[in-house]
Amino acid sequence: LIYKDKPFNKPVTQFGKSVPELLEQLKEYEWRTRARARRELQSRPQNEVLTAASEWLKQQSPSDPAYDRLACEALWLQQHFHAVEPALLQQVLKAKTPEARAAATRVLSDERERLEGSFELLKVASLDPHPRVRTEAVRGLSFTASVPAAAAVLASLKVEPADSYVTYTAEAALGANLNGWRSGYLKGELAKDDPTGKKMLDAVIATDKKGAQILPYLAILLGKEQQPEEARNKAMQALADMKGGNAESGKQIFRRSCIACHKVFGEGADFGPDMLKVGTRLKKFKIVESIIDPNAEVDKKYLSTQILTSAGKIITGLLVSENDREVVIFDGKEKKTIAVSDIEERQKLKQSSMPEGLAGTLSPVEFLDVIAFLESLK
């Protein structure tokens, strides 16, 4: 299938090309060509590449619309060899193109231990008017567990326009470095006149406390060593009795992790029980149990089917449909169609089609939030 009114791209190869020729390939429209040229340059001698790249960039016109990207290309080559020139980094950090500033901020973050003044530069980038740059800066600040770093993260949240990616990265950065700023916050050194920042810090501290309470019970239920049934039941009951889950957050987690199989509020697929009014049908203990151990109680129509094909491949999942010619299985990710003539063996397993280990993919607080959401469905 071709577009008749445009010529084909001419193949651009890297084998046998000189360093200057490879640098010129970084101007190609086709990004795959640029990627191959970049990879080839990274395999050449450092001094030859970096010297040529510096001269090549000087020859480019700053008025060229692609100039900022070309400056990034030179910066990325320096990063590969861990030889970033502060002058070029500063230049790209101040580029007109926000994508270039974001790329430079990522380089700054990754090379922070080799660059003098990296923390101050990240603080400046965290106040950039473009949210993509701020997101990269907050990520970079997350590698420093201190009150000043946390203060810079909070300052980035005050810049307009507000952005969900900046907020998400800020929450993750603060959560990862709680021990670095908690003491200073309690002493009044952080978010003193910032009610929004104070609210976020309080939420991070509360999440850490909740997680600490939940973790021992999840360790019993999800650990590799098999625990006695009595211990497991006590742990599940403790989780069922626990308060403080956020149903709204649980709804978002459910959408992310569960609607591939379950339907609720008209969203999702019908490969598992409809979650509507599950809070009425099941007690909280049973909700906890159904996530921890999907095989504890399974409706017959949701039992897994396992098929061995004539090619020796095993496919396990929910039987979606079948006829004289083919069988359709949903394996938790996608539907797979198997011709009846290719089936060597087929059996119904006494286990749920819901994958085991789902609880292990959630943080302790996310687990509590999902339980709160499901319990609220009445």
Solvent accessible surface area in square Angstrom, and as a share of the most:
residue,aa,sasa,rsa
1,L,231,1.15
2,I,108,0.55
3,Y,139,0.53
4,K,174,0.74
5,D,117,0.61
6,K,139,0.59
7,P,125,0.78
8,F,153,0.64
9,N,105,0.54
10,K,172,0.73
11,P,127,0.80
12,V,38,0.22
13,T,80,0.46
14,Q,21,0.09
15,F,194,0.81
16,G,70,0.67
17,K,59,0.25
18,S,48,0.31
19,V,2,0.01
20,P,80,0.50
21,E,86,0.38
22,L,0,0.00
23,L,2,0.01
24,E,84,0.38
25,Q,12,0.05
26,L,0,0.00
27,K,87,0.37
28,E,63,0.28
29,Y,194,0.74
30,E,43,0.19
31,W,148,0.52
32,R,125,0.45
33,T,6,0.04
34,R,43,0.16
35,A,27,0.21
36,R,90,0.33
37,A,0,0.00
38,R,56,0.20
39,R,148,0.54
40,E,52,0.23
41,L,0,0.00
42,Q,55,0.24
43,S,84,0.54
44,R,52,0.19
45,P,85,0.53
46,Q,74,0.33
47,N,120,0.62
48,E,86,0.39
49,V,0,0.00
50,L,30,0.15
51,T,88,0.51
52,A,23,0.18
53,A,3,0.02
54,S,39,0.25
55,E,86,0.38
56,W,11,0.04
57,L,17,0.09
58,K,150,0.63
59,Q,140,0.62
60,Q,18,0.08
61,S,56,0.36
62,P,108,0.68
63,S,102,0.66
64,D,54,0.28
65,P,137,0.86
66,A,36,0.28
67,Y,33,0.12
68,D,26,0.13
69,R,68,0.25
70,L,2,0.01
71,A,2,0.02
72,C,4,0.02
73,E,1,0.00
74,A,2,0.02
75,L,0,0.00
76,W,75,0.26
77,L,0,0.00
78,Q,10,0.05
79,Q,39,0.17
80,H,82,0.37
81,F,36,0.15
82,H,103,0.46
83,A,34,0.26
84,V,16,0.09
85,E,84,0.38
86,P,90,0.57
87,A,79,0.61
88,L,14,0.07
89,L,2,0.01
90,Q,69,0.31
91,Q,77,0.34
92,V,2,0.01
93,L,25,0.12
94,K,156,0.66
95,A,14,0.11
96,K,190,0.80
97,T,50,0.29
98,P,34,0.22
99,E,85,0.38
100,A,4,0.03
101,R,30,0.11
102,A,4,0.03
103,A,20,0.15
104,A,0,0.00
105,T,0,0.00
106,R,96,0.35
107,V,1,0.01
108,L,0,0.00
109,S,0,0.00
110,D,54,0.28
111,E,6,0.03
112,R,59,0.22
113,E,152,0.68
114,R,140,0.51
115,L,20,0.10
116,E,175,0.78
117,G,41,0.39
118,S,14,0.09
119,F,54,0.22
120,E,100,0.45
121,L,38,0.19
122,L,5,0.03
123,K,71,0.30
124,V,110,0.63
125,A,11,0.08
126,S,1,0.01
127,L,95,0.47
128,D,18,0.09
129,P,94,0.59
130,H,59,0.26
131,P,29,0.18
132,R,138,0.51
133,V,2,0.01
134,R,2,0.01
135,T,30,0.18
136,E,30,0.13
137,A,0,0.00
138,V,0,0.00
139,R,64,0.23
140,G,0,0.00
141,L,2,0.01
142,S,28,0.18
143,F,95,0.40
144,T,50,0.29
145,A,61,0.47
146,S,30,0.19
147,V,32,0.18
148,P,75,0.47
149,A,2,0.02
150,A,4,0.03
151,A,44,0.34
152,A,7,0.05
153,V,3,0.02
154,L,7,0.03
155,A,36,0.28
156,S,1,0.01
157,L,41,0.20
158,K,128,0.54
159,V,30,0.17
160,E,129,0.58
161,P,80,0.51
162,A,78,0.61
163,D,38,0.20
164,S,83,0.54
165,Y,157,0.60
166,V,3,0.02
167,T,49,0.28
168,Y,156,0.59
169,T,25,0.15
170,A,0,0.00
171,E,79,0.36
172,A,55,0.43
173,A,4,0.03
174,L,2,0.01
175,G,38,0.37
176,A,81,0.63
177,N,22,0.11
178,L,11,0.05
179,N,130,0.67
180,G,24,0.23
181,W,1,0.00
182,R,69,0.25
183,S,64,0.41
184,G,6,0.06
185,Y,24,0.09
186,L,128,0.64
187,K,146,0.62
188,G,38,0.36
189,E,105,0.47
190,L,6,0.03
191,A,17,0.13
192,K,168,0.71
193,D,130,0.68
194,D,16,0.08
195,P,108,0.68
196,T,97,0.56
197,G,2,0.02
198,K,97,0.41
199,K,153,0.65
200,M,26,0.11
201,L,0,0.00
202,D,59,0.30
203,A,54,0.42
204,V,17,0.10
205,I,19,0.10
206,A,47,0.37
207,T,58,0.34
208,D,64,0.33
209,K,122,0.52
210,K,46,0.20
211,G,11,0.11
212,A,65,0.51
213,Q,107,0.48
214,I,0,0.00
215,L,100,0.50
216,P,73,0.46
217,Y,71,0.27
218,L,10,0.05
219,A,62,0.48
220,I,56,0.28
221,L,10,0.05
222,L,67,0.33
223,G,41,0.39
224,K,212,0.90
225,E,136,0.61
226,Q,154,0.68
227,Q,57,0.25
228,P,90,0.56
229,E,131,0.59
230,E,114,0.51
231,A,31,0.24
232,R,44,0.16
233,N,59,0.30
234,K,131,0.56
235,A,2,0.02
236,M,8,0.03
237,Q,80,0.35
238,A,25,0.19
239,L,1,0.01
240,A,7,0.05
241,D,86,0.45
242,M,31,0.14
243,K,165,0.70
244,G,48,0.47
245,G,26,0.25
246,N,73,0.37
247,A,37,0.28
248,E,110,0.49
249,S,44,0.28
250,G,0,0.00
251,K,46,0.19
252,Q,90,0.40
253,I,12,0.06
254,F,4,0.02
255,R,85,0.31
256,R,150,0.55
257,S,38,0.24
258,C,18,0.11
259,I,48,0.25
260,A,59,0.45
261,C,24,0.14
262,H,24,0.11
263,K,57,0.24
264,V,5,0.03
265,F,113,0.47
266,G,65,0.63
267,E,64,0.29
268,G,35,0.34
269,A,26,0.20
270,D,97,0.50
271,F,33,0.14
272,G,8,0.08
273,P,52,0.33
274,D,65,0.33
275,M,19,0.09
276,L,90,0.45
277,K,112,0.47
278,V,5,0.03
279,G,10,0.10
280,T,93,0.54
281,R,130,0.48
282,L,65,0.33
283,K,166,0.70
284,K,40,0.17
285,F,46,0.19
286,K,68,0.29
287,I,1,0.01
288,V,0,0.00
289,E,26,0.11
290,S,44,0.28
291,I,13,0.07
292,I,15,0.08
293,D,47,0.24
294,P,11,0.07
295,N,48,0.24
296,A,45,0.35
297,E,128,0.57
298,V,43,0.25
299,D,79,0.41
300,K,167,0.71
301,K,137,0.58
302,Y,35,0.13
303,L,32,0.16
304,S,2,0.01
305,T,2,0.01
306,Q,47,0.21
307,I,0,0.00
308,L,52,0.26
309,T,15,0.09
310,S,75,0.48
311,A,97,0.75
312,G,52,0.50
313,K,114,0.48
314,I,109,0.55
315,I,15,0.08
316,T,44,0.26
317,G,5,0.05
318,L,13,0.06
319,L,47,0.23
320,V,52,0.30
321,S,56,0.36
322,E,89,0.40
323,N,73,0.37
324,D,136,0.71
325,R,170,0.62
326,E,57,0.26
327,V,2,0.01
328,V,20,0.11
329,I,0,0.00
330,F,13,0.06
331,D,49,0.26
332,G,22,0.21
333,K,186,0.79
334,E,96,0.43
335,K,119,0.50
336,K,57,0.24
337,T,85,0.49
338,I,10,0.05
339,A,41,0.32
340,V,63,0.36
341,S,102,0.66
342,D,64,0.33
343,I,40,0.20
344,E,112,0.50
345,E,104,0.47
346,R,103,0.38
347,Q,98,0.43
348,K,112,0.48
349,L,33,0.16
350,K,193,0.82
351,Q,65,0.29
352,S,14,0.09
353,S,25,0.16
354,M,42,0.19
355,P,76,0.48
356,E,119,0.53
357,G,44,0.42
358,L,36,0.18
359,A,2,0.01
360,G,53,0.51
361,T,98,0.57
362,L,17,0.09
363,S,51,0.33
364,P,31,0.20
365,V,18,0.11
366,E,41,0.19
367,F,1,0.00
368,L,5,0.02
369,D,8,0.04
370,V,5,0.03
371,I,1,0.01
372,A,19,0.15
373,F,7,0.03
374,L,11,0.05
375,E,57,0.26
376,S,64,0.41
377,L,10,0.05
378,K,143,0.60
